[in-house]
Amino acid sequence: MHMSAQTHYQAELDAGRFCIQRCPQCERHVFAPRELCPHCGAGPLRWVKASGLGTVYSASTIHRKNDAGGNYNVALIDLDEGVRMMSRVEGVAPEAVRIGHRVQAHVAQQDGRGLVLFRPVQPQQGGAA
């Protein structure tokens, strides 16, 4: 039985792995999951482990009452592989997420399903702390 690209992507996340596709023909990365390369039309696409490193392209704060979970952010992240995805940046106040921030992905589990979330990348400290 053929597994759709979206189903395969979710199965990888559920197993704790963040994978994206790469075209064997033009060698460009592809996201969201699909059957054929949107750049050159080749297929089948290969699954590769994503570096998870990226940069915030845009960020919005969604306001909720505290008893509904409080505010959260929705961000578009440009992965270093050259694709853009929607996610959330955690570990900082929603209002503190800024365009240009460097972030690192991790796979979280929510309701038994894997999803990709991001945390800020801490700048490298030189010398003794």
N, C-alpha and C positions, 0 to 999 in steps of 0.2 A: 504494500500500500504506500502511495506517495505521500510524504509529509510536506505540507505547505511551508514556504519560507518563514512565515510568521509563526507557525506552530513550532518549527525547529528553533527559532530564536527564543521563544518562550520556554521551551524544554531546556535549552542551555542555561537560561537565567534561573529556572527552577532548580537546576543542579549547581547553582552558584557561579556559573561562568558567563562573562560578558563577551559575546562574540559578535562580530559584524562580518559582512561579506566583502570579498575582493574578487575582481574580475580577472580570470586567468589570461584574457586577451589583452586588454589595455592596462591592466594592473592597478586600476583605480579602486578605492574602497567605495562601498555602497551601503546606504542606510536611508530609508527603512527597508526591511527585508523584502526581497522580490525574487522572481524567477530568472529574469534576464537583466543584463547590464543596461542601465539607462543612458550610459555614455556611448557605448559602441554596439549594443544589441546582442553581445555574445552571451553564452550560457553553456553549461551551468556555472553559477557563481560558487566560489569556495568560501567556507567558513574559516575565519581566522580570529585569534584572541585579540581583542582590542587593548591598546595600551592603557586606555582609560583616562589619559591626560587630555585636558582641553582648556578652552578659554570661554568665559561667559560672553555670549554675543548680545543677549538682552535679558533683562530680569524685571519681573513684576511682583508686587506684593499683593496677595489675596487676603483681604481682611475678614476675619471670623471672630465671633465672640469667644471668650476664653473657654466657656463650657462646651463649645463646639470644636475645641482643639487649638484655638488661637490662630494668629496670622501665620501664613506660610508663603513661600515664594514659588513662582514658576519661572524657569529659566530656559533659554535656548543656549545650548553648549556647542561650540565648534570643537569637535575632537581633532587631535593632531593628525589623524588619518585623512582629514579633509571632508568629513561629513558633519552634518548638524543634527542634533536631537533635542527633544524637549525633556526636561527633567526637573529636579529640585536640588538646591544647594542647602545642605544641612551643616550644623556646627557653628553657624553665625546667625545673628538676628536677620529675619527676612529682609528688612529694610537696608541691611548692610551689604547685601550682594550687589556688586558693581560690575558694569561692563568692563571687560579686560582682565578680571580676576582669573588666576590660574586655578584649576580645580582637578581633582582626581576622583574617578568613579569607584564605586563599590557596589556589590550586589547585596541588596537587603531582601529579607523575606517579609511579606505582608499577606496575611490570610492564606498562607501556604504557597504563595506564588512569588517568584523572584522578580525584582524590579531594580533598575539602575538609578542610584542616587549619587550625588557628588558632595565632596567636602573640599574646603579651601586647601590649596597646597601651601604649606608653610615655607616661607623663604628660607634658603639655606643660611645658617648663621656661621660667620667666619670667626675662628678663634675660640677661646674659652667662653663658656656661658656665664 
